[in-house]
Amino acid sequence: MVDRISMLPDELLCHILSFLQTIQAVKTRLLSKRWRNIWTSVPVLDYDHQSYYLRNNKPNSCFERFVYATILARDFYQPIRSFTLKYGVPDSYLSNVHVNVWVNIVFKIGIQNIDLDLYPRKNRISLDILSSKTLVVLKLQGLNVNVSTSLELSSLKSLHLEEVKFVQPKYLIELLYGCPMLEDLKARCLDYDLKGYYSKEEFKFKSLPKLVRADLHFAGMDDTNILLKSICNVEFLRIQQFRFVDEVPEFPHLRHLSLHLDNRRLHWWVFLMLKNCPKLQSLKLDLNESFESEDVLPYPHLVVPECLTSHFTQCYLKYCPGTEGGLQFAKYIMQNSTSLKSMKVHCVSHNLLAKLEVQKELALCSRKSASCELSFV
């Protein structure tokens, strides 16, 4: 039988191996003489400690030696497109020294994508070593992060931070300001060593000019105004579990907004977001049960937001019946949106009678848009 796969050019074989974890790619060297050195030119390094541990049941030191050996054995004339390191086995710990050395090595070769997912969150990495003109995607999860100098990530387009701990909130902002080409931002469950007051005068407020999409879930800052001003150029915005906001910047390009608010102090913020998003087309709003209509709706004398009289076409509302807030908000949207096409309401309740009453009342509500379709989830 003819081995047609081995007859393929090196570039294509490397591309095939790039879909495998590094430990699997290295094993292909045993197939034949043809495959002996192919893995050393694969542009992707993917290390998963848990997978390595379950397959080999060897101590952590063996995994560390394997990473060193495979990185140093590579063809250094071949670039590394992607470096992934996942580490997380109960009662295990990966030395900061190892992580920083590995990252330093791959950065010298000209990395484009890096994904570090480390648990438990004891590892501390200096973001200074991540300054790069080639890095496009940076994903950090389960890390303590140091920033001692201004960062320059001039090509970075995607930044994902999950369960990352900074020394101070200002270092998160400095990281963002070092990414002028950033298009996609995801920040979830961030934390800080020093949570005390910091002066707004420390920052020169500026927005990220290329940012298109932002997903913020408990950003951890006591004062989120600075963060909001940094992302005000987005077109897609998803926010969950913010702490406190005392002002809302204008979002001139925002078209799609998703809000999950479980803090009654922030329900008034919904109307201000509508007011400051003149091009908003769709809203997904998830409200908790502890609010009344006055928490969300504007005062009668306030002008209807511009977006409702122009671009707004879709609204999804999830709330718990029993208070008037969700019901009155749905009515307000239908009565004031001239271009509304879809109004979906999700009543979270086991009381079928209460849900039917809500459906009846909304069905009888007047609609500003003749093309508005009301539906219930």
Summary of the structure (lengths in Angstrom):
residues: 377
radius of gyration: 25.6
end to end distance: 58.0
largest distance: 82.8
contacts: 1154
relative contact order: 0.05
helix: 33%
strand: 21%
